[in-house]
Amino acid sequence: MNKLTVGAALCISSLTLAGCGVFGNDGYFRDRSNDYQQADSLPPLQMPEGVTAKHQEELYEIPQIAADELGQGDFEVPRPQALSINAGLDRVKIQKLGGNRWVLISQPPEEVWPQLHYFLRTSGLRVEMSDASAGILETAWMTFNESPETKDKYRLQIETGVQPDTTEVHVRHLSVSTEAPVGGMVNWPQHSTSPEREGWMIDEMSTALATDTSGASASLVAQAIGGDTVKVQLREPVGHEPYIAMGLEMERAWATVAHAVNAGAYRLHREDSDIGLFYVTYDEDRELANSEEEGGGWFFWSSGDKEDELAESADQVTLQQILAGIDPDAEVESPLFREIRGLGVRANPDEAYPGYLVVIRGNDDEIEVRIRDTRGQPLSRTKASQLLLSIQQNLI
């Protein structure tokens, strides 16, 4: 029962920064914000004999300040920008799930569309079909030098991403014999004929998009890409339990939720894909720290002991213990645990385990994600919406 899913992990290129230190006048990182007040003036640079000095203007002019003004109180150094300000610079990533790869761009489809046209044109690949409303680009047939006995073709499928103002580009490669008749509609396979040539296109395309300097503007015709389709949406029906609706395949939905419940303020302790269940804890202090950082703050020191105690306590709990304490008959709305009846016996029925249960139900393109307490019962509407929103913000 306590089975961890392997192989359903969603991989993404990323950069992780980590560091530690002690701040303060006695720490490793002493406060140097007022050191400039003790700075001395240096004499002008002396040029060697025979060298004529060239007049240089001051690039950063220092205003004149009276000597008695330097000691009037402490000067507050402006805070640096939050790390999230620079997060958009890393705007092109390659994601992988199982045998599938695609390119994720932190721009809306109408901006990516002309960039893809530019990439294909500068790469010498002729576009044979361009359907902005469907988000599809197809190249003309081509022949690779190393395989003159075949002819090849690519299709780029542009879709809206999981997060707002993001785009996914999925690549499909097709190879047929040079003697095969072509023309009209192409019967594209479910998977590329050559994963290697698909990978080549993905690598070349992602590199080109990451270094794009064409200045291509947004395409009006491409604004219809995706239509009214929203892949992920937090729904809060009046009088009913909030949930996240996902228009994704189950494999990807499971993988991206697994990523989200092990990021930010969440910690993932147990999971079981057979019953669609994650056992997690949520640290309020960590969530507050993330909010402070995004808001332009400096460092926020959360209660590490409290977080460690919560995580250590949850690590001792098994899924069998949790499932044994769930009463399916107590579910008035949205029954999620009908099939788990009799999966264990709880030693202490009154014992309350820390954390929450994240439950995934549904079929491909109609996935619903809900969050419950460890007895399987719904939370308050406000609390459920807060916790689900924290999951939604970390989906990839």
N, C-alpha and C positions, 0 to 999 in steps of 0.2 A: 504493500500500500504506500509505503514511503518511498516511492520511486521518483527519482529525479530525471527529467527529460534530458536526453543527450542528442545532439545533432539538430536541435531546433533552435539553436542560438542564432540571433541576428547579429552579424558582424558589421562593424562600421569603423572606418579609419578615423582616428581621433588622436588628440594630443592631451596628455594628462600632466598637470603641474602639481608638484607636491613639495612641501617644505616645512621646516619647523624651526623654532628658535625662541629665545626668551627676550622680551622687549623691556625697555626701561633703561635708566641710567646705569644700572649695574648688570645689564644683560649683554647678550651678544650683539644686539642691534641697538646701540645707544641713540637717544634722541639728539640729532644734529641740526635741528631746524633753526637754532639760534647761533650756530657757530659763526655765521657770517659777520656777527657783530664784533667778533674779535679779529677779523681779518685786517692785515696791514696792507698799505699801498706799496707797490713794487715800482722801482725806477723804470723808465722807458727802456726798451731793448736797444742795446748799443750795436751798431753795424760795424763790421770790420773795415779797416782802412782800404780805400779804393773802391768801396761799394757805396753807391748813391742810394740813400733811403727813399723809398717811394711812399708818398702820402697815403695813408689808409684811413678811411672813415670808420667810426665806431659802428659795428654791426648791432650791438646791444648797448645802447647808451645808458649809463647809470646816472640817475638824477642826483642833484646835489641835496644832501640832507645835513642839517645842523647836527653837531656832535651830541648836543644834549637831547636830541630826539631819539637816539638809539636805545636809551635805557628806559623809555616810557612804556613799560608793560611788555608782555610777551607777544610775539608775532605768530599768528595762526597760519601754518602752512596749508595751502589748499589741498584737499584730498584728491588723490589720483582717480582717474576714471575707473569705473567698475570693470571687472574682467569681461562681463557680458557685452560691453561696448564693442570689444574687438572680436567677439565670437563670430560675427557675420563675415569676417575676412576669410574664414575657412569655409567657403560657401559651396564647394564641390566635393562630394564624397562618393565612394563606391561602397554600396551595401551588398551583403551576400547572405542568402538564406538557403541552406542545402546546396543544390546545384544551380540555383538562380542568382544572377547578379544584375544590378541596375545602378544607375547614376542618380544621386540625389543632389539637387541644386537649390540653394536658398534664394530663389527668385521665382516669381509667378510664371506660369506657362507662357503668357503673352510676351514676356521678355526673353525667355529661353528660345522660343520658336525661331526668331530671326538669327539668333546665335548659331543654332543648328544648321540653318540654311548656309550661313557664312562658312561654318566648319566644313560642310560637305563640298561646297564650291571650291574653297582653297585647297582641299585635299585631292581635287581632281575627280571627285565622285559626282556623276551627273544624277540629278534628282528626276526620276521618271514619274512619280506620283506624289502630290502634296495635298493633303486634306486637312485643313486647319480645324474644321469643326469636329473631326474625329481624332485629331492629334496624331496623324500618321504621315510619315515620310518614307518613301521607298526609293532606293537607288536603281539605276539602270543595271542590266546584266553586265558583268565584267569577268575578265579571265586573269587569274593569278599566274605569274611566270612559272612558279614551281608546280602548278597543276594545270597544264594546258588542255587536259582532257575533260575538264569540267568548266562550267560557268557559274558565277556566284552572284548573289543579290542580298541586300540588307534592308531590313525594315526597322524604323525607329518609332516606338510608340510613346507618345508624350502624355503624361497623366498628372493630375494634381496630386500633391503629396499628402502625407498624413497631417502635417502641421500647416497652418495658414501660410500662404505666399511661398510655398515650396513646390518643386516640380520633380517628378520621377521620369527618367528616360529608360525604357526597356528596349533591348536590342535583340533582334532575331536574325539569324543567318541561314541562308538556303543555298545549297549546292546541288546542281544536276549535271548530267552528262551534256557535253556540247552538242550531241545529236538530238537531245530531247527538245520537242517543240515548245516554244514559249509564246506568250501573248495572252491578252485578256487578264482575267482575274488569276491571281497566284494562290495556290493552295498552300498556305504557310503551315509548317509543322508546329506541333506544340512546343518542341524544343529545337534549338539550333542544330543544323546538320553537323557543324564543326564548333564545339565549345572553344577551341583555340582561336578560331577566327572571330568568333563572337567576342572573346576576351580582348583580342587586338583592337577591335572597334571601340569597345568600352574604354580601354586604356587611352587610346588616341583621343577619343571624344572628351573624356574627363579632363585630360591635360589641356586640350585646346580651350575648353570652357573655363578652366581655372585661370588661364593666362589671356583670356579674350580681351583685346583692346580695340575691337572694331567700333565700339561706340554704338552698337546696334540698339535702336529704340524699341519700344513695345510695339507689337503687332496688333492692330485692331481686329483683323480677321481671326487671330488666335485667341481672342478673349473668350471665345465659346468653348475652348478646350475643357473637357470635363463637364460642361453644361452646368446643371444644378446639383451634380453629384458631390457629396461631401463624404470623404472616406471615414472620418471619425467625427462624432458629434456627441456632446453631453446633452442628454435629454432629461428634462425635469417635468414630467407630466403632472398636472395639477391633481393632487389627491392620491398620487401613486409614487412608488419608489423610484428615485433617480437612477439612471444607468447610462453607460457609454455604448452607443451604437456604432458598429464597425462594418464598413463595406469591404472587408478583406477576407482572403481565404483563411481557414481555421489555423493552418500551420503558421502563417505569418502573424495572425492575431495573437496566437499563443506566445510566439517569440518576442513580439514587441511589447506585450504586457509584462512578460518575464523581465525584460530590460527595465521597464518603467518602475516595477515594484522592487527593484534593487538599486534605485537611483534616488537622488534628492533626499527627502526625509524618510524614505521607506527603506526597510531591510527585509530581504526575502529569507525565510527560514526553512520552509518546506513547500514542495510542489508535487502535484500528481496530475498528469495530463489525461489519465483515464477518466477521472471524475471532474476534470476542469477546475482545479482548485489550487490557489496559492495561500500559504499561511505567512502573514507579514506582520511587522510592527511598524509604527509610525512615530517619529520623534518630533514633537512640537518645537523644541528648541532648534533642531536642525532646520526645520522649515522656516523659522524666524530668521536664522542666520542666512539662509539663501535669499530671503526677501531683503535683508539689510544690504547684502552684497549687490543685488540687482538694483537697489535704489541708490547706489553710489557710495555706500558706506565703506569703512576700512575693514577692520577685523571684528568679528563677533565671536566671543568665547562662550560656547554653549556648555551646558552641564554635562561634561563627558562622563562623569561617574553615573549619572542618571541614565544616559544612553547605554552605557556598557551594561548596567544592571538589567535594563529592559531587554537588551539583546541576549544576554546570558540566560535570563529566565526563559525566554522564548526558545532558545536553542535546546533546552531540556525537554521541550514538549514534542511529542510525536503526533503525526496525523491520526493514528489510531485512537489516541487519547481524545483528540478534538472531536473526531467523528462519533465517538461513543457518547458524547454529551449533547449531540444535536437531536432535537425532537422534530422530525419531519411533520408531525401532526400539528405543531404549533405555528407552522407557516400559513398565514392567512392569505397572503398575496404573493404571486410569483414564486411558487414552490420550486426550490432548486435542489433539494436533497431527498427527494422521494426514493431514489434508487440506492441510498446508502444505509437504509434501515438494518440494524443488527450487525454492524461492522465492528463492534467492540463493546466492552463493558467499562464504564467509567468507575474508577475506584472510589472517587468522592464526587457524587453528582452535584454538590454545591460548590465545587472548586471552580474558580473563574480564571481562565488563562488569559494572558496579556495579548494584545494585538487584534488583528482582523482577518477575515477570510475574503479573498478576492475570487469571485466565481465567474467562469466563462461558460456561456451556453449559446447554442445556435448552430447554424450550418454556414457554409461558405457564403460570404457577402451579406450575411444577416446574423452577425455576432453581437451578443449583448454581454456587457461586463457589469457586474454588480458587486457591492461590498457589504459585508455583514459582520456582526460580532462573532466571537468564537463559539457561540451557541447556535449560529446559523440564523439569527433573527435580524430583521432590518434595523438600521440605525435611524436616528432622526433625519428628517429631510435635509436640514442645514449641514449636519455632520457628514452625511453621505455625499452631498454635492461637493463639499470641501475636499474630501479624500479622493473622490473620483477626478476632480479637476487636477489634483496633484499628479495623478496617474496620467491623465491626458496630456499634460504639459511635457512629460518625459517620454512619450511614445515616439518611435523612430520608424 
